[in-house]
Each structure stands twice: as C-alpha cells, then as structure tokens.
Amino acid sequence: MAVLNTGLAKTSAGDFTIDYSCRFEDGDTAYLSKTPAGDGNRKTWTFSCWIKRGNSSAGGIQFLIGAPTYADGLYFQVGDELVINVASTNTITTQKFRDPTAWYHIVLAVDTTDGVAADRRKVYVNGSRITDFGTEANPSLNSDSFINSAAVHKIGTHPTSSLPYDGYMAEVHFIDGTQLTPSSFGESGDYGEWKPIKVAGLTY
C-alpha cells in the first residue's frame, strides 16, 4: 500500500502540494483493498495518512484501515474517538475528532520488539504524540499484528464487515519494517501549522 492518487480532489499545504485525495462516501460503502503475497514484518511497521472527515461516526464505526479481524485496525468509534487495535490490544483516545473542516495527519507506528510497553504502539495526530487514553492496552513483547500479514487489508472499511469511512483521505503510506515518527511525513510551517512534505527514501 503506497500513495493513493485517484484524481478526485486537490489539497495543498506550504511548499509541497498533495495533488489528489480519495473521497469515501459511507452511503456507497467505497473502499480500497490489497492482499499481500506474503507476510511482511508483523512486529514493526508504520501507517500514515491525511484525512478530512465528512459524516461523523454517529451512525456507526468508521474504519481507516483494517486487517482480517477486529484485533487489528485504526478507526473512529461512535463517539468520534480514535481506536487503535494492534496485536489483539485495544486503545481508545479521550480526544474526539469531529471537525469536518480540518485535515488531520494520523500516524500509527508499531514496534512490538520495544522493551518499553507504551512505545510498542505510538499514535500521532498533526505531529504530536497522543498519550491521553480512556482505554489503554499495550501489545505484548514481540507479538505479531494482523496488519502486514498475508491477508486482505482494506482502507476505508473493515475487511469482513461494512463499517465504512466517510470523508477524504490522501498521502497514504504503509512502511514495512520501520517504526517512524511524523517527521518522515510532515513538518511545522511558519505559523506552527502541521503540513505535509514530500516523502522519500522509505522502503514500503
């Protein structure tokens, strides 16, 4: 899974322009899917995307990315909190994501080989790490995630259920084998805003 470039909408920020984004309409249950030919590194990986929400999650859960079971995925629950499921663990932010006018940059960076339990899954929004959770569970040391396994992965819905995302998504990256920080994908602008940069030198 690399950069989505579907020609549906244009966004820009600073010196780097994101030429296209993908529009997901929950009423149409549109999504993208890919089944890897074999397992990647199921212990260490990074998922990054820019999103702009449409309808809130009031009508149901909205998945950004999901692997074969509920055990792995990144999604908004009904209260608009962000849920991070990695290697059969469940973490939920206290922060709510309801602004339909804002672009959010979300990074989920995983390394279950880390000796510090809280660092085995890190989530960042607009360049800042989220550490305030209503529910928090850390993956076990050296545990395997379902994400990056040789099974269907879907962007914009759950792989086995109809839990569609509504809104825009752009600059989607999945990095195999490296736990990255937001600085690989964005930077602070002149006014403190978080903006995208051209991504280069990474192994997908």
C-alpha beads as a LAMMPS data file, in Angstrom:
LAMMPS data file: protein, C-alpha beads

204 atoms
203 bonds

1 atom types
1 bond types

-500.0 500.0 xlo xhi
-500.0 500.0 ylo yhi
-500.0 500.0 zlo zhi

Masses

1 110.0

Atoms # bond

1 1 1 0.000 0.000 0.000
2 1 1 1.622 3.240 -1.090
3 1 1 0.399 6.694 -2.013
4 1 1 -3.242 6.973 -3.058
5 1 1 -3.539 9.045 -6.209
6 1 1 -7.078 8.835 -7.525
7 1 1 -7.761 12.234 -9.067
8 1 1 -10.890 13.100 -7.080
9 1 1 -9.901 16.223 -5.166
10 1 1 -6.971 18.576 -4.697
11 1 1 -5.401 19.867 -1.499
12 1 1 -2.294 21.873 -0.780
13 1 1 -0.115 22.948 2.096
14 1 1 3.054 25.020 2.150
15 1 1 5.737 24.211 -0.382
16 1 1 4.501 20.688 -1.090
17 1 1 1.224 20.114 -2.885
18 1 1 -0.772 16.932 -2.477
19 1 1 -2.165 16.582 -5.969
20 1 1 -5.011 14.201 -5.228
21 1 1 -7.103 12.684 -2.478
22 1 1 -9.553 9.821 -2.400
23 1 1 -13.175 10.508 -1.456
24 1 1 -15.066 7.899 0.552
25 1 1 -18.866 8.081 0.789
26 1 1 -20.241 5.910 3.577
27 1 1 -23.539 5.530 1.741
28 1 1 -21.720 3.925 -1.186
29 1 1 -19.508 1.767 1.070
30 1 1 -16.495 2.508 -1.144
31 1 1 -13.112 1.173 -0.079
32 1 1 -9.674 0.082 -1.313
33 1 1 -8.238 -3.367 -0.731
34 1 1 -4.981 -5.265 -1.118
35 1 1 -3.866 -8.762 -0.212
36 1 1 -0.075 -9.035 0.198
37 1 1 1.574 -12.034 -1.471
38 1 1 3.219 -12.941 1.844
39 1 1 3.712 -11.732 5.390
40 1 1 5.641 -8.530 5.913
41 1 1 7.176 -7.547 9.228
42 1 1 4.234 -8.070 11.556
43 1 1 6.104 -6.661 14.559
44 1 1 7.351 -3.358 13.127
45 1 1 5.576 -1.041 10.675
46 1 1 4.153 2.463 10.208
47 1 1 0.843 3.648 8.738
48 1 1 0.442 7.325 7.814
49 1 1 -2.480 9.170 6.242
50 1 1 -4.064 12.604 5.923
51 1 1 -7.839 12.647 6.386
52 1 1 -10.682 15.131 6.303
53 1 1 -13.848 13.737 7.801
54 1 1 -17.301 14.013 6.264
55 1 1 -20.098 12.479 8.284
56 1 1 -19.235 11.811 11.908
57 1 1 -19.313 8.333 13.407
58 1 1 -22.741 8.957 14.997
59 1 1 -24.227 6.394 12.649
60 1 1 -21.587 3.757 13.342
61 1 1 -17.911 2.839 13.424
62 1 1 -15.722 4.162 10.583
63 1 1 -12.551 2.270 9.649
64 1 1 -9.464 3.936 8.165
65 1 1 -7.538 0.663 7.798
66 1 1 -8.294 -2.852 8.929
67 1 1 -6.814 -6.322 8.745
68 1 1 -8.642 -9.657 8.926
69 1 1 -10.245 -9.403 12.355
70 1 1 -11.282 -6.708 14.808
71 1 1 -7.971 -7.401 16.517
72 1 1 -6.114 -5.026 14.178
73 1 1 -7.259 -1.711 12.801
74 1 1 -7.490 2.048 13.125
75 1 1 -10.970 3.518 13.289
76 1 1 -13.337 6.110 14.743
77 1 1 -15.896 4.750 17.171
78 1 1 -19.420 6.120 17.563
79 1 1 -18.295 8.884 19.947
80 1 1 -15.659 10.064 17.395
81 1 1 -12.710 8.898 19.481
82 1 1 -9.875 7.180 17.625
83 1 1 -9.461 3.466 18.350
84 1 1 -6.101 1.745 17.860
85 1 1 -6.158 -2.042 17.770
86 1 1 -2.727 -3.674 17.453
87 1 1 -1.899 -7.335 18.078
88 1 1 -5.210 -8.002 19.850
89 1 1 -4.938 -4.955 22.144
90 1 1 -7.385 -2.074 22.287
91 1 1 -6.529 1.600 22.960
92 1 1 -9.011 4.481 22.716
93 1 1 -8.214 8.202 22.760
94 1 1 -10.036 10.641 25.001
95 1 1 -9.704 13.210 22.213
96 1 1 -12.614 13.397 19.781
97 1 1 -12.209 14.092 16.054
98 1 1 -15.333 15.889 14.895
99 1 1 -14.184 18.892 12.838
100 1 1 -15.356 18.354 9.220
101 1 1 -13.318 21.352 8.008
102 1 1 -9.924 20.168 9.304
103 1 1 -7.303 17.933 7.753
104 1 1 -5.819 15.530 10.303
105 1 1 -2.494 13.775 9.807
106 1 1 -2.567 10.433 11.623
107 1 1 0.470 8.206 12.123
108 1 1 0.308 4.779 13.753
109 1 1 3.843 3.493 14.403
110 1 1 4.302 -0.027 15.761
111 1 1 7.323 -1.901 17.111
112 1 1 6.392 -4.746 19.434
113 1 1 10.091 -5.565 19.988
114 1 1 10.495 -2.395 22.079
115 1 1 11.249 -3.073 25.741
116 1 1 9.071 -0.117 26.793
117 1 1 5.476 -1.344 26.616
118 1 1 3.930 2.078 25.888
119 1 1 6.306 2.579 22.939
120 1 1 5.237 -0.570 21.127
121 1 1 2.410 1.360 19.514
122 1 1 2.602 5.106 19.086
123 1 1 -0.114 7.262 17.579
124 1 1 0.390 10.846 16.440
125 1 1 -2.074 13.460 15.198
126 1 1 -0.785 16.534 13.382
127 1 1 2.769 15.873 14.512
128 1 1 2.037 15.416 18.228
129 1 1 2.023 12.098 20.030
130 1 1 -1.216 11.203 21.797
131 1 1 -0.683 9.876 25.314
132 1 1 -4.089 10.551 26.885
133 1 1 -6.294 7.473 26.550
134 1 1 -9.601 6.494 28.094
135 1 1 -8.718 2.862 27.465
136 1 1 -5.117 1.738 27.032
137 1 1 -3.574 -1.662 26.372
138 1 1 -0.091 -2.258 25.007
139 1 1 0.901 -5.124 22.706
140 1 1 2.866 -7.947 24.304
141 1 1 6.596 -8.016 23.689
142 1 1 7.411 -9.452 20.240
143 1 1 3.752 -10.080 19.434
144 1 1 2.623 -10.270 15.793
145 1 1 -0.037 -7.940 14.435
146 1 1 -2.641 -8.996 11.900
147 1 1 -1.764 -5.886 9.901
148 1 1 1.013 -6.715 7.429
149 1 1 0.022 -10.378 7.299
150 1 1 -0.745 -12.200 4.049
151 1 1 -4.463 -11.484 4.257
152 1 1 -6.829 -8.925 2.799
153 1 1 -6.303 -5.363 4.068
154 1 1 -8.894 -2.685 3.412
155 1 1 -8.681 1.100 3.530
156 1 1 -11.973 2.828 4.191
157 1 1 -13.782 -0.096 5.823
158 1 1 -13.293 -3.202 7.955
159 1 1 -12.173 -6.237 5.907
160 1 1 -15.063 -8.503 6.921
161 1 1 -17.826 -6.066 7.917
162 1 1 -19.446 -2.996 6.414
163 1 1 -18.018 -0.224 8.619
164 1 1 -17.326 2.453 6.000
165 1 1 -15.363 5.652 6.466
166 1 1 -16.851 8.937 5.227
167 1 1 -14.546 11.735 4.078
168 1 1 -11.301 12.341 2.227
169 1 1 -8.016 10.513 2.550
170 1 1 -4.678 11.494 0.994
171 1 1 -0.963 10.638 1.103
172 1 1 -1.493 7.147 2.480
173 1 1 1.742 5.307 3.248
174 1 1 2.423 1.902 4.752
175 1 1 6.059 1.355 5.709
176 1 1 7.155 -2.238 6.274
177 1 1 9.788 -2.933 8.928
178 1 1 10.317 0.543 10.425
179 1 1 8.651 2.456 13.268
180 1 1 8.736 6.072 12.077
181 1 1 7.819 9.444 13.565
182 1 1 5.633 12.109 11.914
183 1 1 8.758 13.977 10.724
184 1 1 9.061 11.437 7.907
185 1 1 5.753 12.709 6.510
186 1 1 5.275 16.309 7.682
187 1 1 6.748 19.408 9.309
188 1 1 5.720 22.540 11.175
189 1 1 5.009 25.568 8.990
190 1 1 5.839 29.212 9.599
191 1 1 2.753 29.664 11.782
192 1 1 3.037 26.409 13.708
193 1 1 0.649 24.528 11.449
194 1 1 1.417 20.902 10.583
195 1 1 1.875 20.394 6.847
196 1 1 2.910 17.540 4.551
197 1 1 6.340 17.097 2.994
198 1 1 7.434 15.041 0.012
199 1 1 8.154 11.561 1.311
200 1 1 11.352 9.986 0.028
201 1 1 13.887 7.296 0.871
202 1 1 11.481 4.895 2.614
203 1 1 11.027 1.177 1.993
204 1 1 7.398 0.157 1.500

Bonds

1 1 1 2
2 1 2 3
3 1 3 4
4 1 4 5
5 1 5 6
6 1 6 7
7 1 7 8
8 1 8 9
9 1 9 10
10 1 10 11
11 1 11 12
12 1 12 13
13 1 13 14
14 1 14 15
15 1 15 16
16 1 16 17
17 1 17 18
18 1 18 19
19 1 19 20
20 1 20 21
21 1 21 22
22 1 22 23
23 1 23 24
24 1 24 25
25 1 25 26
26 1 26 27
27 1 27 28
28 1 28 29
29 1 29 30
30 1 30 31
31 1 31 32
32 1 32 33
33 1 33 34
34 1 34 35
35 1 35 36
36 1 36 37
37 1 37 38
38 1 38 39
39 1 39 40
40 1 40 41
41 1 41 42
42 1 42 43
43 1 43 44
44 1 44 45
45 1 45 46
46 1 46 47
47 1 47 48
48 1 48 49
49 1 49 50
50 1 50 51
51 1 51 52
52 1 52 53
53 1 53 54
54 1 54 55
55 1 55 56
56 1 56 57
57 1 57 58
58 1 58 59
59 1 59 60
60 1 60 61
61 1 61 62
62 1 62 63
63 1 63 64
64 1 64 65
65 1 65 66
66 1 66 67
67 1 67 68
68 1 68 69
69 1 69 70
70 1 70 71
71 1 71 72
72 1 72 73
73 1 73 74
74 1 74 75
75 1 75 76
76 1 76 77
77 1 77 78
78 1 78 79
79 1 79 80
80 1 80 81
81 1 81 82
82 1 82 83
83 1 83 84
84 1 84 85
85 1 85 86
86 1 86 87
87 1 87 88
88 1 88 89
89 1 89 90
90 1 90 91
91 1 91 92
92 1 92 93
93 1 93 94
94 1 94 95
95 1 95 96
96 1 96 97
97 1 97 98
98 1 98 99
99 1 99 100
100 1 100 101
101 1 101 102
102 1 102 103
103 1 103 104
104 1 104 105
105 1 105 106
106 1 106 107
107 1 107 108
108 1 108 109
109 1 109 110
110 1 110 111
111 1 111 112
112 1 112 113
113 1 113 114
114 1 114 115
115 1 115 116
116 1 116 117
117 1 117 118
118 1 118 119
119 1 119 120
120 1 120 121
121 1 121 122
122 1 122 123
123 1 123 124
124 1 124 125
125 1 125 126
126 1 126 127
127 1 127 128
128 1 128 129
129 1 129 130
130 1 130 131
131 1 131 132
132 1 132 133
133 1 133 134
134 1 134 135
135 1 135 136
136 1 136 137
137 1 137 138
138 1 138 139
139 1 139 140
140 1 140 141
141 1 141 142
142 1 142 143
143 1 143 144
144 1 144 145
145 1 145 146
146 1 146 147
147 1 147 148
148 1 148 149
149 1 149 150
150 1 150 151
151 1 151 152
152 1 152 153
153 1 153 154
154 1 154 155
155 1 155 156
156 1 156 157
157 1 157 158
158 1 158 159
159 1 159 160
160 1 160 161
161 1 161 162
162 1 162 163
163 1 163 164
164 1 164 165
165 1 165 166
166 1 166 167
167 1 167 168
168 1 168 169
169 1 169 170
170 1 170 171
171 1 171 172
172 1 172 173
173 1 173 174
174 1 174 175
175 1 175 176
176 1 176 177
177 1 177 178
178 1 178 179
179 1 179 180
180 1 180 181
181 1 181 182
182 1 182 183
183 1 183 184
184 1 184 185
185 1 185 186
186 1 186 187
187 1 187 188
188 1 188 189
189 1 189 190
190 1 190 191
191 1 191 192
192 1 192 193
193 1 193 194
194 1 194 195
195 1 195 196
196 1 196 197
197 1 197 198
198 1 198 199
199 1 199 200
200 1 200 201
201 1 201 202
202 1 202 203
203 1 203 204
